[in-house]
Amino acid sequence: GAQKAAFTLPKQASAGDTLQILFEGERGWRCNVRKNSPSSSLRALVPGDAEPGVSKVLVKTDGGGMVRVIVPKSAEPGDTLVLFPEGGRVGEWHCKVEKFNEDLTAPSAPAPAEDVAFHLRVEQLLQ
């Protein structure tokens, strides 16, 4: 029957690389990383007004052409779409989503009394 195996993602692996899983008999399982060359992938930012699963994004290729891709349902504004050639076939692309994980929330404003006290201290220092 089928076997299940879990692997720790190798440190040298990055988005778009291919993982080759091999079973070597008594030696067990092995995971090889096949690197994609940087020029073989395209990147595009998901715009703020994109509707996942509906909106389309145009991505410029190295050759000056354009690729149109539907924003995947798993993508959100600010995420990056990484496109890779699909199985070496010209014009066919596989899309992966790199999630945007930064918190862009503005810090909360200080209390008015705290703000006034800070400005008074700065004013004193500048005299």
PyRosetta script that sets phi, psi and omega in degrees:
from pyrosetta import init, pose_from_sequence

init()
pose = pose_from_sequence("GAQKAAFTLPKQASAGDTLQILFEGERGWRCNVRKNSPSSSLRALVPGDAEPGVSKVLVKTDGGGMVRVIVPKSAEPGDTLVLFPEGGRVGEWHCKVEKFNEDLTAPSAPAPAEDVAFHLRVEQLLQ")
pose.set_psi(1, -179.2)
pose.set_omega(1, -178.6)
pose.set_phi(2, -71.8)
pose.set_psi(2, 146.1)
pose.set_omega(2, 176.5)
pose.set_phi(3, -114.5)
pose.set_psi(3, 150.6)
pose.set_omega(3, 175.7)
pose.set_phi(4, -111.3)
pose.set_psi(4, 143.8)
pose.set_omega(4, 176.9)
pose.set_phi(5, -140.2)
pose.set_psi(5, 145.1)
pose.set_omega(5, 176.5)
pose.set_phi(6, -118.3)
pose.set_psi(6, 140.2)
pose.set_omega(6, -178.8)
pose.set_phi(7, -129.5)
pose.set_psi(7, 145.2)
pose.set_omega(7, 169.3)
pose.set_phi(8, -79.4)
pose.set_psi(8, 132.8)
pose.set_omega(8, 180.0)
pose.set_phi(9, -62.5)
pose.set_psi(9, 123.7)
pose.set_omega(9, -179.7)
pose.set_phi(10, -59.9)
pose.set_psi(10, 143.0)
pose.set_omega(10, -177.6)
pose.set_phi(11, -59.5)
pose.set_psi(11, -31.6)
pose.set_omega(11, -177.2)
pose.set_phi(12, -80.3)
pose.set_psi(12, -5.3)
pose.set_omega(12, 179.9)
pose.set_phi(13, -79.1)
pose.set_psi(13, 142.8)
pose.set_omega(13, 175.9)
pose.set_phi(14, -140.1)
pose.set_psi(14, 171.0)
pose.set_omega(14, -177.0)
pose.set_phi(15, -52.4)
pose.set_psi(15, 132.4)
pose.set_omega(15, 177.2)
pose.set_phi(16, 93.7)
pose.set_psi(16, -14.6)
pose.set_omega(16, 177.5)
pose.set_phi(17, -70.9)
pose.set_psi(17, 158.9)
pose.set_omega(17, 177.0)
pose.set_phi(18, -105.1)
pose.set_psi(18, 130.7)
pose.set_omega(18, 175.6)
pose.set_phi(19, -96.8)
pose.set_psi(19, 126.5)
pose.set_omega(19, 178.9)
pose.set_phi(20, -107.0)
pose.set_psi(20, 115.8)
pose.set_omega(20, -178.1)
pose.set_phi(21, -100.3)
pose.set_psi(21, 122.8)
pose.set_omega(21, -177.0)
pose.set_phi(22, -123.3)
pose.set_psi(22, 139.5)
pose.set_omega(22, 173.0)
pose.set_phi(23, -104.4)
pose.set_psi(23, 122.5)
pose.set_omega(23, -175.1)
pose.set_phi(24, -114.3)
pose.set_psi(24, 48.1)
pose.set_omega(24, 175.9)
pose.set_phi(25, 57.9)
pose.set_psi(25, -123.3)
pose.set_omega(25, -176.8)
pose.set_phi(26, -64.6)
pose.set_psi(26, -24.6)
pose.set_omega(26, 179.9)
pose.set_phi(27, -76.9)
pose.set_psi(27, -14.1)
pose.set_omega(27, 177.4)
pose.set_phi(28, 88.1)
pose.set_psi(28, -153.3)
pose.set_omega(28, -174.8)
pose.set_phi(29, -92.0)
pose.set_psi(29, 150.0)
pose.set_omega(29, 177.3)
pose.set_phi(30, -138.5)
pose.set_psi(30, 144.7)
pose.set_omega(30, 180.0)
pose.set_phi(31, -120.6)
pose.set_psi(31, 116.3)
pose.set_omega(31, 176.7)
pose.set_phi(32, -102.7)
pose.set_psi(32, 146.7)
pose.set_omega(32, 176.2)
pose.set_phi(33, -107.1)
pose.set_psi(33, 123.4)
pose.set_omega(33, 174.8)
pose.set_phi(34, -106.1)
pose.set_psi(34, 111.4)
pose.set_omega(34, -174.7)
pose.set_phi(35, -73.6)
pose.set_psi(35, 137.7)
pose.set_omega(35, 169.9)
pose.set_phi(36, -86.6)
pose.set_psi(36, 140.8)
pose.set_omega(36, 177.2)
pose.set_phi(37, -74.2)
pose.set_psi(37, 143.3)
pose.set_omega(37, -177.1)
pose.set_phi(38, -54.6)
pose.set_psi(38, -33.0)
pose.set_omega(38, -177.3)
pose.set_phi(39, -74.7)
pose.set_psi(39, -11.7)
pose.set_omega(39, -178.1)
pose.set_phi(40, -87.4)
pose.set_psi(40, -6.3)
pose.set_omega(40, -179.9)
pose.set_phi(41, -115.4)
pose.set_psi(41, 155.3)
pose.set_omega(41, 177.2)
pose.set_phi(42, -121.1)
pose.set_psi(42, 151.2)
pose.set_omega(42, -179.9)
pose.set_phi(43, -129.8)
pose.set_psi(43, 144.1)
pose.set_omega(43, 177.1)
pose.set_phi(44, -148.7)
pose.set_psi(44, 141.3)
pose.set_omega(44, 177.8)
pose.set_phi(45, -84.8)
pose.set_psi(45, 136.0)
pose.set_omega(45, 175.8)
pose.set_phi(46, -76.3)
pose.set_psi(46, 118.3)
pose.set_omega(46, -177.3)
pose.set_phi(47, -67.2)
pose.set_psi(47, 159.5)
pose.set_omega(47, -177.1)
pose.set_phi(48, -62.4)
pose.set_psi(48, -25.9)
pose.set_omega(48, -178.4)
pose.set_phi(49, -99.3)
pose.set_psi(49, 10.9)
pose.set_omega(49, -177.7)
pose.set_phi(50, -71.0)
pose.set_psi(50, 140.8)
pose.set_omega(50, 174.3)
pose.set_phi(51, -107.7)
pose.set_psi(51, 107.1)
pose.set_omega(51, -177.1)
pose.set_phi(52, -53.2)
pose.set_psi(52, 136.5)
pose.set_omega(52, 179.6)
pose.set_phi(53, 84.1)
pose.set_psi(53, -9.3)
pose.set_omega(53, -177.0)
pose.set_phi(54, -124.8)
pose.set_psi(54, -53.2)
pose.set_omega(54, -175.4)
pose.set_phi(55, -65.5)
pose.set_psi(55, 150.9)
pose.set_omega(55, 176.6)
pose.set_phi(56, -115.8)
pose.set_psi(56, 145.8)
pose.set_omega(56, 178.5)
pose.set_phi(57, -121.6)
pose.set_psi(57, 136.7)
pose.set_omega(57, 174.7)
pose.set_phi(58, -95.4)
pose.set_psi(58, 132.9)
pose.set_omega(58, -178.8)
pose.set_phi(59, -123.4)
pose.set_psi(59, 127.7)
pose.set_omega(59, -179.8)
pose.set_phi(60, -80.1)
pose.set_psi(60, 132.8)
pose.set_omega(60, 178.3)
pose.set_phi(61, -87.8)
pose.set_psi(61, 166.2)
pose.set_omega(61, 178.4)
pose.set_phi(62, -59.9)
pose.set_psi(62, -30.9)
pose.set_omega(62, -178.8)
pose.set_phi(63, -83.2)
pose.set_psi(63, 2.5)
pose.set_omega(63, 178.8)
pose.set_phi(64, 93.0)
pose.set_psi(64, -4.6)
pose.set_omega(64, 177.5)
pose.set_phi(65, -79.2)
pose.set_psi(65, -179.3)
pose.set_omega(65, 179.6)
pose.set_phi(66, -127.5)
pose.set_psi(66, 142.2)
pose.set_omega(66, 174.5)
pose.set_phi(67, -117.5)
pose.set_psi(67, 131.3)
pose.set_omega(67, 177.5)
pose.set_phi(68, -103.7)
pose.set_psi(68, 126.9)
pose.set_omega(68, -178.7)
pose.set_phi(69, -131.4)
pose.set_psi(69, 139.2)
pose.set_omega(69, 175.1)
pose.set_phi(70, -78.0)
pose.set_psi(70, 132.7)
pose.set_omega(70, 178.7)
pose.set_phi(71, -62.8)
pose.set_psi(71, 120.7)
pose.set_omega(71, -178.7)
pose.set_phi(72, -59.8)
pose.set_psi(72, 152.2)
pose.set_omega(72, -179.4)
pose.set_phi(73, -62.5)
pose.set_psi(73, -23.9)
pose.set_omega(73, -179.2)
pose.set_phi(74, -83.6)
pose.set_psi(74, -6.2)
pose.set_omega(74, -177.4)
pose.set_phi(75, -90.1)
pose.set_psi(75, 152.6)
pose.set_omega(75, 176.6)
pose.set_phi(76, -131.9)
pose.set_psi(76, 158.4)
pose.set_omega(76, 176.2)
pose.set_phi(77, -51.3)
pose.set_psi(77, 135.2)
pose.set_omega(77, -178.2)
pose.set_phi(78, 96.8)
pose.set_psi(78, -20.2)
pose.set_omega(78, 176.1)
pose.set_phi(79, -70.4)
pose.set_psi(79, 163.6)
pose.set_omega(79, 177.1)
pose.set_phi(80, -112.2)
pose.set_psi(80, 132.2)
pose.set_omega(80, 173.9)
pose.set_phi(81, -92.6)
pose.set_psi(81, 128.7)
pose.set_omega(81, 177.3)
pose.set_phi(82, -115.3)
pose.set_psi(82, 118.7)
pose.set_omega(82, -177.1)
pose.set_phi(83, -105.5)
pose.set_psi(83, 134.3)
pose.set_omega(83, 178.8)
pose.set_phi(84, -126.7)
pose.set_psi(84, 144.6)
pose.set_omega(84, 176.2)
pose.set_phi(85, -56.4)
pose.set_psi(85, 136.4)
pose.set_omega(85, -177.6)
pose.set_phi(86, -87.4)
pose.set_psi(86, 104.1)
pose.set_omega(86, 174.6)
pose.set_phi(87, 59.0)
pose.set_psi(87, 24.2)
pose.set_omega(87, 177.7)
pose.set_phi(88, 80.1)
pose.set_psi(88, 1.7)
pose.set_omega(88, 179.9)
pose.set_phi(89, -81.7)
pose.set_psi(89, 130.8)
pose.set_omega(89, -178.6)
pose.set_phi(90, -64.6)
pose.set_psi(90, 132.5)
pose.set_omega(90, 175.3)
pose.set_phi(91, 83.3)
pose.set_psi(91, -2.2)
pose.set_omega(91, 178.3)
pose.set_phi(92, -111.7)
pose.set_psi(92, 132.1)
pose.set_omega(92, -172.4)
pose.set_phi(93, -128.4)
pose.set_psi(93, 146.7)
pose.set_omega(93, 172.9)
pose.set_phi(94, -106.8)
pose.set_psi(94, 136.5)
pose.set_omega(94, -175.2)
pose.set_phi(95, -114.1)
pose.set_psi(95, 129.5)
pose.set_omega(95, 172.8)
pose.set_phi(96, -116.3)
pose.set_psi(96, 151.3)
pose.set_omega(96, -179.7)
pose.set_phi(97, -109.1)
pose.set_psi(97, 124.7)
pose.set_omega(97, 171.5)
pose.set_phi(98, -99.7)
pose.set_psi(98, 116.1)
pose.set_omega(98, -175.5)
pose.set_phi(99, -71.7)
pose.set_psi(99, 141.6)
pose.set_omega(99, 175.4)
pose.set_phi(100, -87.6)
pose.set_psi(100, 116.4)
pose.set_omega(100, -172.3)
pose.set_phi(101, -111.4)
pose.set_psi(101, 11.7)
pose.set_omega(101, -178.5)
pose.set_phi(102, -85.5)
pose.set_psi(102, 143.7)
pose.set_omega(102, 176.8)
pose.set_phi(103, -92.8)
pose.set_psi(103, 113.0)
pose.set_omega(103, -178.4)
pose.set_phi(104, -101.0)
pose.set_psi(104, 15.8)
pose.set_omega(104, 179.6)
pose.set_phi(105, -68.1)
pose.set_psi(105, 130.8)
pose.set_omega(105, 178.8)
pose.set_phi(106, -68.4)
pose.set_psi(106, 144.3)
pose.set_omega(106, 177.6)
pose.set_phi(107, -65.2)
pose.set_psi(107, 153.1)
pose.set_omega(107, -179.9)
pose.set_phi(108, -71.4)
pose.set_psi(108, 150.5)
pose.set_omega(108, -179.1)
pose.set_phi(109, -70.9)
pose.set_psi(109, 146.7)
pose.set_omega(109, 177.2)
pose.set_phi(110, -70.2)
pose.set_psi(110, 159.3)
pose.set_omega(110, 175.9)
pose.set_phi(111, -63.5)
pose.set_psi(111, 147.3)
pose.set_omega(111, -177.4)
pose.set_phi(112, -53.3)
pose.set_psi(112, -43.2)
pose.set_omega(112, -178.6)
pose.set_phi(113, -64.7)
pose.set_psi(113, -39.0)
pose.set_omega(113, 178.7)
pose.set_phi(114, -66.1)
pose.set_psi(114, -39.5)
pose.set_omega(114, -179.8)
pose.set_phi(115, -65.6)
pose.set_psi(115, -43.9)
pose.set_omega(115, 179.0)
pose.set_phi(116, -63.6)
pose.set_psi(116, -44.8)
pose.set_omega(116, -179.9)
pose.set_phi(117, -60.7)
pose.set_psi(117, -41.2)
pose.set_omega(117, 179.0)
pose.set_phi(118, -62.2)
pose.set_psi(118, -46.2)
pose.set_omega(118, -178.7)
pose.set_phi(119, -65.6)
pose.set_psi(119, -35.1)
pose.set_omega(119, 176.8)
pose.set_phi(120, -65.7)
pose.set_psi(120, -40.5)
pose.set_omega(120, 177.7)
pose.set_phi(121, -63.7)
pose.set_psi(121, -43.4)
pose.set_omega(121, 178.9)
pose.set_phi(122, -63.8)
pose.set_psi(122, -41.6)
pose.set_omega(122, 179.7)
pose.set_phi(123, -60.9)
pose.set_psi(123, -42.8)
pose.set_omega(123, 178.4)
pose.set_phi(124, -63.2)
pose.set_psi(124, -40.2)
pose.set_omega(124, -179.8)
pose.set_phi(125, -66.6)
pose.set_psi(125, -30.6)
pose.set_omega(125, -177.0)
pose.set_phi(126, -83.3)
pose.set_psi(126, -9.8)
pose.set_omega(126, -179.2)
pose.set_phi(127, -81.7)
pose.dump_pdb("model.pdb")
